[in-house]
Amino acid sequence: MKRYLDFNATCPPVEAALDAVAQAATEAPGNPSSLHWAGRAARRIVDDARDKLAKFVGCESGSVVFTSGGTEADNIAIHSVLASAQSGRVVCTAIEHPAVLRPLQHKTEQGLDVVFVRPDKNGIVTAGNMIAAINDDTLLVCMMLVNNESGAIQPVHEVAEYCRNHGIPILVDAVQALGKVPVNFQQLDVDFMSLSAHKIGGIKGVGALLVRRGIKLLELTPGGGQERGRRSGTENVPGIAAFAAALGEIDFSSFAAMRDAFEEQLKIQIPEARIISEHASRVTNTSLIILPGMDGETLLMQLDLAGFAVASGSACSSGKREPSHVLMSMGMNESMARSSIRISFGPGNSIEDAKALVAALVNSRNRLKGMAGLAV
Ligand SMILES: Cc1ncc(COP(=O)(O)O)c(C=O)c1O
């Protein structure tokens, strides 16, 4: 039996999104920049989707720039602020997604002082530590709303307020927050916010950057001047339609019972397991666990053979397996950071899946310990 428990990696498209793709592709086949009826039909779909997204996340329609996903949205914001900067500071959390960390690492090579603020033992980067790192030279602050590995909700409100009062631009990566916690651009009053469609049941390769009115964006890929000159390239009309259709379709809070059942069983059956960010405020679908002495990647493969799709905390980059930078930044050693598994629940999962996963983990643990000649 196949069980998908990796919804933070991607959430398979919901039915409404698939319907929207089919409808947009067949009923509005034109290019939204074309003036004829077919183009106008496509334009209407993009405009309607923009209005719906804007309403959903509390911003003006003019603030929405559709992109190819969260990665592009993060990059546009970062490069727009830092394009011509040769010195100055950027303050960001050490637990950001590589979509933020990588472009900022490039900026350090260009002479910028990038400060990566580490989380506490619960996986929270405190507002106090973020604010303490901000100085008079700070050009940009980057802080994610929800961490993709631990699910820990970060205190963005306080940092955003400080930035606003001091006139410092702030980018909030809300890719893992959308659909899981309330997201309101105007209330948060930030300069940039990045979103991705495939985390909420849209399709892959679509996202949005929300931009405060009046901020000029750098065109990363100059071209036809779509999105009011802010992001060139013919719009992904079916994908954008699916993004709007998926909004609000999934209530991620409804998976709390499964996550809690999983963690409760895990603690009984594998007492040495550790649950990361257990005592922090977390999104209700995510459980990041450490199984000391076991290699996360090996475990992942064993679970895969048993039909479970979960994630290991370590990321694979250019063929080299790196331990999770999130866990390392929490002060864990490499072997602990490599023994993590992330389970993220979503539509179609049940409490039975949660219990079956614990049973499979017990099996794997016993097998691996048996192979190592240890007492089970
Ligand atoms: C926090 C966060 N930011 C950005 C991204 C990148 O989004 P996309 O896959 O749409 O490029 C992800 C995807 O995993 C993410 O979890």
The ligand as an SDF file (V2000), in Angstrom:
LIG
                    3D

 16 16  0  0  0  0  0  0  0  0999 V2000
   10.1190   27.8080    2.7440 C   0  0  0  0  0  0  0  0  0  0  0  0
   10.2450   27.5770    1.2780 C   0  0  0  0  0  0  0  0  0  0  0  0
   10.6190   28.5900    0.4770 N   0  0  0  0  0  0  0  0  0  0  0  0
   10.7390   28.4380   -0.8380 C   0  0  0  0  0  0  0  0  0  0  0  0
   10.5120   27.2360   -1.4500 C   0  0  0  0  0  0  0  0  0  0  0  0
   10.6620   27.1060   -2.9300 C   0  0  0  0  0  0  0  0  0  0  0  0
    9.4120   27.0990   -3.5650 O   0  0  0  0  0  0  0  0  0  0  0  0
    9.2600   26.5290   -5.0520 P   0  0  0  0  0  0  0  0  0  0  0  0
    9.3700   25.0550   -4.9650 O   0  0  0  0  0  0  0  0  0  0  0  0
    7.8960   26.9790   -5.4800 O   0  0  0  0  0  0  0  0  0  0  0  0
   10.3210   27.1740   -5.8700 O   0  0  0  0  0  0  0  0  0  0  0  0
   10.1260   26.1390   -0.6640 C   0  0  0  0  0  0  0  0  0  0  0  0
    9.8890   24.8160   -1.2610 C   0  0  0  0  0  0  0  0  0  0  0  0
   10.1600   23.7870   -0.6760 O   0  0  0  0  0  0  0  0  0  0  0  0
    9.9810   26.3190    0.7390 C   0  0  0  0  0  0  0  0  0  0  0  0
    9.6240   25.3100    1.5380 O   0  0  0  0  0  0  0  0  0  0  0  0
  1  2  1  0
  2  3  1  0
  2 15  2  0
  3  4  2  0
  4  5  1  0
  5  6  1  0
  5 12  2  0
  6  7  1  0
  7  8  1  0
  8  9  2  0
  8 10  1  0
  8 11  1  0
 12 13  1  0
 12 15  1  0
 13 14  2  0
 15 16  1  0
M  END
$$$$
